[in-house]
Amino acid sequence: MTTALNAVEINLSAAIAAVANNDPLILTTASGGEPERDELPFGPFNPLEHRTFETGLREWVAEQTPLQLGYVEQLYTFGDRGRHKTIEDRGLHVVSVGYLALTRITDNSSEQLRKSGARWRNWYSFLPWEDWRGGKPAMIDEDIRPTLQVWAHALPSRLSRLRMAFGDENIAWDEERALERYELLYEAGLIEEAVRDGRVDRPPSSCLPGLAMSFDHRRILATAISRLRAKLKYRPVVFELMPPTFTLTALQETVEAISGRHLHKQNFRRLVETTELVEPTGAEQTQARGRPAALYRFRHNVLEERNVAGLRVGNRS
């Protein structure tokens, strides 16, 4: 017999992103369950202790990790049933309020993380079909598209969603549709969470590559990726991930890591010059090979000069 849901618990979940060694990272903690899954830092909102959702989120992150969050923005509220079965069996319905946070990795924070049990994971280990820096992932044409086409033919609306999410000969791949792609794969039963949630009856071994996460945390991660990729184009949020000074090559590699796209070097540099988002420091960085590279810094005055200040990267090359 199904237990009636008679109360609501609000959870606050943080998708904390950083970039290191040219890869986009997401901070995870271990669930401790069987099997153990990565999960985002999260905890319940307590209206008696937390003045706002964001206050509660910051307190939970500080309790579970050594990080003090800087840039934070609310993503979305997730309230589907079936995502927290063990809690729902007790008559509780869980609503998750997801947040995106950006930070920089320092030597000190890395050492503290090791002690806390939290860890940085490449976010493409959870969503491998999103990384196009080396070209289209083979799994899209070999596994994803054929299976989704069979599933989509049952309803015409599914075919349209498939074309928009994964593109075709007439529709280009849009990196901002990461959440739409995850939703399609979940509905079609191609990822492990769909099996776990009882949406489909198939063995987990038949699912696509890509690490599963606890609860709906991989969905929250996909939402965070979509939001950050879109925001790069109209706000200078990428500099929340950069050190105070950096080379233009490092800036390009950070944008590529987040967007999952390879960018033409000269086109990117012209774009940076046109947007006037950075300014030279006059210093240089010695490199193992070749000439020293000029160091730049973010030009903060750009925020006062215009409302839209991002990097509208062009077509992949």
N, C-alpha and C positions, 0 to 999 in steps of 0.2 A: 504494500500500500504506500502511496506517495504521501510524504509529510507535507502539510500545508505550510506555505511560507507566511509567517506572521510578524516578521521583524526585518529590518534592513540594517546592514552594517556597511559603513562607508570606508573603503580602503584608499590610501594615498600611495601611488606608485611612481617611482622616479626613473626615467630613462636618462641616465647620466652619460653623456658622450664626450669623448676626447679623441685626439689623433696622435699616433706615435709610429715612427718607422714607416710612414706612408700608408698606414692602415687605420680605418675608423674603428674605434673601440667603444664598447658599452660596459658599464660597471655592473657586475652581477655578484650575487651571494649564493651560497649553496643551500638547497632546500632541506637537506638532511633526510629526505624521504627515500623510499625504495620504489623505483630506481631514483637516484639523486638527480635533480634537475637544476639547471641554472634558473635563477629568478632575479627580478629587479628588486632593489631595496624598496620595501613597502611596510606599511603598518596602518592600523585603524585610526580614523579621525575620532578624537575625543573632544566633544564640544565644551566639556568642563575644563580641559587643560589647554586646548588649542584655540586661539582667538580666530584664526582663519585656516583654511585648508593649507595654504602655503606655509604657514607657521608650523602646522603639524608635519608637513612633508619634510621641512628642514630639520625638525627635531628627530624624526625617524631616521633620516639619512645620517645625521651626526651620531646617532646611537649605534647604527649598524656599520658605519664606515668612518674613517678618519677625515672625511672631506667636509669642508665648510662651503656650501654651494654659493656661487655667485649668480650668474645669469640663470633664471628659471622662468618658464612660461607654461601655462596650463594647456594641455593638448585636447582632451576629449573625456567624456564620461562614458564608461562601459558598464552596461547593466544587463546583458543577456543572461538568462538562466542556464544552468548546466555547466558553468565554468568552475564552480567551487562546490563540487558534489558533497564532499564530507561536511562542509559547513551547512549546505542547504538541507542535508539530512536532519540537521538539528533545528530546522524551521527558520533559518536565517537566509535572507537573500543579500548577496554581496554586490555592491556598486563600487566600481573602481574609478577613481579620478586620476587620470594619467598626466604626468608632467614631463617636459623636456628640460634638461639642465645641461649646460656646457661648462667644461673646466679644462685646465691645463695639467699635464702630468709633470711632476717634479721628482727629483731623486728622493726627497724627504717623504712625499706622499706615497711613493711606491713602496718604501720600506714599511711605512705604517699600514699600508693595505695588506701586505703579507702577514702581518701580525693579526689583523682583524678577520682574516678569512675571506674577505671580498677579493675580487680579481677582475682585471680587464680582459674582455674577450673581443676578438674581431667580430664585428656585427655581421659580416658575411658568412661566418660559420653557422649562423641561424637562418640566413636568407641568401644562400649562395647564388641564386638566379639573378640577384640584384647587382652583381659585380661585373661590369662590362669593360673594365679598364684594359683587359687583354683581348677584347672582342666579345661577341655574343657567346655566353656560356653554352656549351654543347647540350646540356641537359634540357634547354628550352625546346629545341627542335627534335631531340631524341626521345624525351620523356613527357615533358609538360604539355606541349601543344597537341600531340596526337591524342593523349588521354583526355584533355580538356575539350577537344573537338567532339569526341564521342559523347561526353557528358553534356555538352552545350546543345547538341542537336535535338535534345528533348524539348527545349523551349527556345523560341527565336530570340527572346531577350537575352539569353545567356550568350548567344553567338555575338551579339553586339558588345556585351561586356568583355568577352574574350578578346575581340579585335581591339577595343580601346585599351585594355590592360596590357596585352602582350604585343600589340602591333601586328601588322601584316605587310604585304607588298605596297599598300597604299597609306598605311598609318605608321608613323615612326614611333619607335620606343620612347616613351615618356618616363624619365627617371622619377618624376614626382608621384607616379601612381603605385608606389610600393605597397600601400595599404590595400588598394583595390586588387592587386595581384595576390596578396596574402588571403584576402577574403574569398576570392575565387578558388584558390587551392584548398582552403578549409571547407567550403561548401561542397566541392567535388570529392572530398575525402582523401586528398592526396598528401596531407601532412598528419603527423602523429597526433596532434591535439584533437583532430576530428575523430580519430579512433578512440582516444581516451575519453572524450566527451560523449561517446555513444552515438555520434552522428552517422557513422558508417560501420559496417561489420566487415572488417578485414584485418589481417595481421599487421602490426606496426612495421614489420620488415618490408612490407610492400610499399611503404610511403617513400616520398622523395627524400634525397639527402638534405641535411639541414637539421641542426640540433633543436629538439623540442625544449620548451620552457614550461615552468609551472604556471598553472591557472591560464589566464589570457595574456601573459606577459609578452609572448612573441607578437601578438596583435598590437600591444602597446608599443613595442619596439618598431614595428612596421609603420605605425602612425607617426612616431618620432622621426623616422627616416624621411617619410614623405614631407613632414613639416619643415625639417631642416633643409632638405634639398630645395624646397620652394623658397624658403626664406633667404637663402644665399643670394637670390636674384634681386631682392629689393631692400635688404637690410644688411649692414656689414657685420653679421654675426660670426663670420668666419674668424674674425680677429679675436673673438673670445677663446679660440682654440690655439692661437699663435702665441709664441713668446713675445716679449716687448720689441725685440728686433729680429729680423728674419731676411732671408734672401727671397727673390721672386720665384726661384725654383721651389723652395720650400712652401711658399704660398700656393703655387700651382698644384703641387703634389697633395696638399691638404684639401683643396677644392676637388681634385680628382678623386681622392679617397672617399669623400662624402657623397659626391654625385654618382660615383661608380662609372665615370666616363673618362676616357683619355682626351686631353685637350691639346690643340695645336699650340706649340710654344710661342711663336711670334704673335699669333692672334690673341693669345691670353695676355701677353705683355702689352699689346696695343690697347686691350680692354682696360687693363689696370691703369695705364697712362691716361686714357680718356675719362675714366671715372674719378681720377684724382683722389683715390682712397688712401694712397700711401705717399710717403715722402722719404728721400734718402737721408740717412744719418750722417754720411760722410765717412763712415767706417767700412771696413771690409772684413770678410770671413775667409780665412785661408782654407784651401781645399786640397785634398790628397793629390789631385791631378788638375792641371790647367791653371788659369789665372785666378787670383782671389775674386770672390763674388761680392758685389756691393750689398750692404745691409740697409734695410728699410724699416720704417715703423708706420703704424696706422696713424692717419691724419685725423685726429678727433674733431677738428673743426668742421669736417664734412657733415656731421650730424646737425650742425646749426645752419648750414648753407642750403640743404635741400632735404625733403622728406624721404625720397627714394634714393637709396645709396647702397647698391649691391653689385654683384658680378653676374650680369646676364650672359652666361656662357653660351656660345653658339653651337652649331652642329658638331657632332663627333667627327674626328678625323683620325 
